Amino acid sequence: MDPSRSGGPATRTVSKVDAVRYAYDDKGRLREVWDPRLAQPLKTS
């Protein structure tokens, strides 16, 4: 099963969930990483 999806065999449903978001600067370098599922995400920069 795709780790970015939730659900299970008992429900026979699959939902896509964003688990990680990334932010890049104008030169294409990774600047921040965070979990958008959290009410107050801890951003790593």
N, C-alpha and C positions, 0 to 999 in steps of 0.2 A: 504494500500500500504506500502511496505517496505520503511522506511525512508532513507535507503542508496541508493535508486534508484531514478532516475529523469525521467520525462516524464509526460504524461498526457492523459486523455481520448480523447482529440481532435486529437492527433497525433497517438494514439494507439501504441506508442513505449515506451519501457522501457530500460534505460541504467543504468548499475551499476556504481556507483561513490564512490571512497574511500573518506570518510569524516573525518576520524580520523586515525592516525597512532600512534603506541605505540612502545617504545624501552625499553628493559629489560636488566638488568645487568647479569653477569654470574651466579648469585645465583637465578635468576628468579624474581627479584623484579622490579617493574615498575620504570623506571628512567625518561622517557620523554613522553609527549603527544603533538601532533601537528596536524594541518589541512594541508594536502598535496596539497589542492586546491589553497592555497595562494602562490603567487610568492616568498614571503619571509616569510615563516611560523614563527609564534611566538611559540617557544618551551617552554613548562612548565616542569620544573624539580624539 
